[in-house]
Amino acid sequence: MNAPTKVVSLLALGAVIVPCLLFFAGAMELDIVKWLALGGTIAWFIATPLWMSRKLPVDATEVEI
């Protein structure tokens, strides 16, 4: 599951950056850029924590019952 979520995360980041650059170059309308950037941002925030999360080791001396 790690590799597919990294690909989705990278594509989502590209969906944020590329339309902005195309708008800067004059090749894309602002409304389309806004929707693509919003969708890419939402996808990035969903996909990235799935592969960046890490399990912290539990130290038995620090756990209280």
ZAMARGU-4260 file (C-alpha; in steps of 0.2 Angstrom, whole numbers, plus 5000, padded with zeros to 4 digits):
<rodrens>
0) 5000/5000/5000 | 5015/5011/5002 | 5020/5013/4984 | 5002/5017/4977 | 4999/5030/4990
5) 5016/5038/4986 | 5011/5039/4967 | 4994/5046/4971 | 5003/5059/4983 | 5015/5064/4969
10) 5001/5065/4956 | 4991/5076/4968 | 5006/5088/4971 | 5008/5089/4952 | 4989/5093/4951
15) 4993/5108/4962 | 5009/5114/4954 | 5007/5111/4935 | 4991/5121/4933 | 4998/5136/4942
20) 5013/5136/4931 | 5002/5134/4915 | 4991/5149/4922 | 5007/5159/4924 | 5012/5155/4906
25) 4995/5160/4900 | 4989/5143/4894 | 4975/5140/4907 | 4960/5149/4914 | 4960/5154/4932
30) 4944/5145/4936 | 4951/5128/4930 | 4967/5131/4940 | 4957/5134/4955 | 4947/5118/4954
35) 4962/5108/4949 | 4972/5115/4964 | 4958/5112/4976 | 4956/5094/4970 | 4975/5091/4971
40) 4976/5099/4988 | 4962/5087/4995 | 4970/5072/4987 | 4987/5076/4994 | 4980/5079/5011
45) 4971/5062/5010 | 4986/5052/5002 | 5001/5059/5010 | 4998/5054/5029 | 4995/5036/5023
50) 5013/5033/5018 | 5021/5046/5029 | 5014/5040/5046 | 5026/5030/5056 | 5023/5019/5071
55) 5032/5025/5087 | 5040/5012/5098 | 5031/5010/5115 | 5043/5010/5130 | 5037/4999/5144
60) 5044/5011/5157 | 5034/5026/5151 | 5017/5017/5150 | 5006/5018/5165 | 4991/5007/5168
</rodrens>
